[in-house]
Amino acid sequence: MSDNGKLPDSDLVEVPGGRLEKEAAANWLALRRKGGNELGIWISPLGGRSSYRTFAEQQYFWDLYVSGRGNLAATPGKSNHGWGRAVDLANPATMRRVVDRFGAPYGWTWGEVQRESWHVTYQGGGKAEERDLRDDDHRSLKRGDEGRDVKEVQTWLSRHGFKLKPDGTFGEKTESAVNRVYRAWGHEPHDRFGDAGWSIVEDKHPWRVLTPDERERLADLFSERRVAKRNGGWEKVDASHLKAAEAHKAWLVERRKEIWRNGKKDGWRKNSRRRRYRIIHLATK
C-alpha cells in the first residue's frame, strides 16, 4: 500500500481542477453531474493543490501554518488530501449546497474540519462505479486549446463587451477576459475556463439571479477574503483589505434586510427574492 501523499499516478484520476483517488473520483464526478444537472452548480477544487496533495505540498502548507502565515493544516502524512479523498471547494458558499444536499449517497460529506466551510471529504461507500469515471460534461479550457467549445466561449465574451475575435483558439486575450469574468462572478481567476465559466455562459450560475450591484459587491467581498486567506489571515495583510471587506459586507447585509422586508410585504417570488436572499445570507452570516 502506498504512503500518504505518495500515491502512484495509476491510483489517481484527473477531475476538473485536480486529481483524486479512483473510488473518490468516481463518486466526485457522479456527485458533480448531479449538482450540475439539478442545481446548475458544478463543484470543483479551488486549485491544483486543493484535491490530491503530495507529501511535499502538504509539508509546504504545514510550514506556513506553524510559522503563523497560513491556515490550519494537517501534519504531513496524515491529511486526507494525501489519500486523494479531500477537496477544498472553489466556492463553498454555493458548492456546499451540492455536497450537503446530494453528497451522502456518494460518500462525500462536510464536517471533518468544522472551522473550514470549504473542506469536504470522501468517507467511502459511495454508490458510483468505475463507469462514472467517464469524460466530464464540460471540458476545462486553457491557453493553447482549440475547438468549437473555445469559439463558443469567445462568442459569449464578445457579446458581453469583450473585444475578441471568435477564432476558436484560446490565446492571451481570451485568458485575460476569462479571468475578468471569473472575478466578476466571485471566483478566483486562474487562467482557465472551467466549471464556473460554463455555468455563467449557460446561464446556470447561482448568481444569475442577483442584480448587477449585488453581484459586484459579493465579488469584491470574496476577492478581499481570498487576499486574507492566501496570506494567513486579516492580521497578515494591510488593514485596508479588512476595511473594504467590512464595507462590502455591511452593504450586503442592508440589501439582505431590504429583500427580507420586501419579501414579507408583497411576496418572495417577485424578482427572485428568495434565492437572492439565500445567496447573500450565506455570504454574510
N, C-alpha and C positions, 0 to 999 in steps of 0.2 A: 504494500500500500504506500502511495506517495505521501510525502510530508506536506503539512500545511504551507501554502504559498509556493509550493514546488511541484504543482501538478503538471504532467506532460501535456503537450498540445492535443494528444489523442483523447484525453479526458475532458477537453473543453470544447465548447461550441460558440461560434460567433452569434451574438444577438445584436440588434440595433443599438449601438452606443457602447458595446462592451463584450465581455465573454463570461460564460457560466459553465459549471459542470453539467454534463449531459442531461441528467434527470431534472435538475433545477431549470435548465434551459428549456426543455420541452414544456414544462409547466408554466414557465415565464411567458413563452411565446403564445401558448394557448390562452393564458390569462390576458395577455396583451391584446390578442384579437377579440376576446370577449369585451374588454373595455372599449376598444376602438369601435367595434360594430354597434354596441349598445349605448355607449355614452359619448362617443366621439373623442375619447381620451386614450392616446397611445402611450402607454407607460414606457419609460426608458431610463437608463442610468444618467447621472449628471455628466459624467465624462469617462474617459478610458480607464481611470483608476477607481471608479465607483461601482464596479461589479467584482469580477475576479481580480485579486490583487496579489502580486508576487511577494515573497518574503521581504525582498529589498524595498519594495514600495511601502509595505506595512511598516518597515523599520523607519522609513522617511517620515511617515505620519506620526509614529510613536515618538521620534526625536523631536518633532515640532511640539507635540503635546507636553512632553516632560520639560521642554525649555520654556514653556509658557507662551509659545507663539502659535499654537494650533488647538483645534477642537479635541475633545476626548477621543482617544484611540486605543484599541485593544493591543495587548502585548504581542509583538511579532511571534507568529507560530500559534496563536490562539484566536485569531479572528475568523469569523465565518466568511469574510471576503477571501481569505486564504484557501477556503474549501470551494470557492466558486458558488456559494449559496447565500450571498447577501448582495443587496443593491441599495445604493443611495440614490433616491429618486431625483430626477432633474427638476421637477416642480411638485413638491409634496402637497402644496395647497390644493391642487387639483388631482394629481395622480393617486393620492391616498384614497380617493373615492373608489377607484377601481380595486385596489388591494383590500380595502375594508369591506366592500360590498360583494366581491366575487372571489377573493383570494383563497378562502379556506379550502374549497374542494380541490384547488390546485397546489395546496401546501404552502402558500405564501401568506405571511402574516406580518403585522407590525407589532412592536412591543418588546423586542429584545433589549433595546436601549430606549427607555421611555422619554428621555430628555431629547432624543433625536427624532423629530417627526418624519424625517426623510429616510430613515434606515429600516428596510424591510428584509426579512429572511425567509429562506425555504426550509420548512420543518420536516419535509419528507412526506411520503404517502399521497402525493398528487395524482390525479386521475389521468393526466395526459400520458401519451405513449410516444414511442420513437417517431411515429409518422408525423407528430406535431412539430418535428424539427425541420419542417419544410421551409422554403423561402418565405420571407415575411411579405405582407401585403404592400409595404412601402419600401422602396429602395432608398438607402441613405446616400446622398449625393455629396461630392466634394470636388475641389478644383481638379480639372483634367477629365472628369466624366463627360460622356456624350450620350445623346439619345433623345427620344421623344419626351421622356419624363423631364429631362433638363429643359427642353423647349417649353413644356407646359408650365414649369415654374417661372421661366423667363417671361413668358407671355403674361402671366398673372402679375409679375413685378412691374412690367411695362404699363399695364393697365392701372397700376396703383401708384403712379408718379415717379417711377424709376426710369431713367434714360438708358434702356437696354435694348439691344437687337436680339430677338429670339432666334439665335443661330444653333441652338442645341448643344453648345459647348460651355461647360461650367468654368468660366475664367475669373480673373481678378475682380471685374466689375460685378459679376453675379455674386461672388463671395461677399463682397462689401455690402451689397444690397440685402442679401440673406441675413448677415449679421445685424444690420439695422432693423430688419423686420423682427428678428428674434428678440432683440432688446425691447422693442416697442410692445411686444406681447408678453413681456415678463420672463423671458428665458435667457439663459447665459449664452451669448454669442460664442460659437466655437468653430467657425469656418466651414460648417457642414449644414446641409439641409436634410433634416430627418423627420422624425415623428411629429414634433411640434409644428414644423413648417407645413407638412402635409395637412394637418388639422386646420391650419389657418387658410391655406389655399382652397381646401374642400369645404370651407365654412362649417367646420365641426368643432372648432376650438371653443372650450367653455367660455372664454372671454368675449365671444362674438356678441353676447347679449349686453355687454357693458356699453355705456356711452363713451365717446372718444375721450372726454376728460377723465372719466373713471379709469379707463384703461391706461391713460398716460400716468396718472398718479400711482396706480398699482405698479406699473413698470418701473417707475422711479424709486418706489419703496423697495421693490425686490432688488434693484440694482445696488442700492445703498447697503442692503443686508448682505449681498454677495461680497461686497468690498470688506465688510467687517468679518465675515466668515473666513475669507481667504487669508486674512491677516491675524486670525486668532482672537477676534472679539472687538467690541467697540472701543475698549480701552487701549487697543493697539493701533488705532487709526486716528487721523485728525478729527477733532471734535466737530468739525463742520459736517461730517458724514452722519453722525448721530442726530445733530440738529436738523438736517434735511430730512432724515427718516422720520423723526418725530413730527415734523410739519406735514409730511405726506400722510402719515397715519392719522393725524388729527383731522385733516381734511376728509379722509375716507370715513372716519368714524361719524363725522357730521353728516356725510352723504348717506351712510348706512341708517342713521336715525331718521333722516328725511324720507328714505324709501319705506321705512317701517311705518312712519306716520301716514304716508300716502296710501300704503297698502291697507292699513286699518280703516282709512277713511273711505276709499272707493274701490277697493279690490286689489288682489295680488297679481292677477293675470295681466293686467294692463302694463305695457312697457317692460315685460319680463321681470317684474319687480322681485318675485320670489327668488329667481335664480341670481339676479344681481345682488340681492341682499346676502345670499348664502356665500357667494364668492368673496364679497368684501368682508363679511363677518369672519370667514376662515382666515383671511389675511391680517385681520386687525384684532382678533380676540386675545 
